Amino acid sequence: MYPVGGSMIQSKVSISDEQYMFVNQYKSFGFKNKSSLFRKALELLIAEYKKQQLAKSAQLYAEIYSTDNDLQELTDSALSDWPE
């Protein structure tokens, strides 16, 4: 379950030496602390993951549409009634 109202939960993670050195440069990247850097990194990762999932879903729908003649006819008939 997720926290309500934007409260923060602490979590211990293990990272490599290279990642540790990167995180310790948080101030030079404009972050006020390590946590804010991690939060931003996770936000970006989540957004990228959702984007990839959406693209995968669109590709699947395109594949289904390309092989379903009934669906193509239904779409074409709906488009023919669409005002220009």
Secondary structure, DSSP 4 states (H G I P E B T S, - for coil): -PPSTT----------HHHHHHHTTGGGGT-SSHHHHHHHHHHHHHHHHHHHHHHHHHHHHHHHHHH-HHHHHHHHHHHHTS--
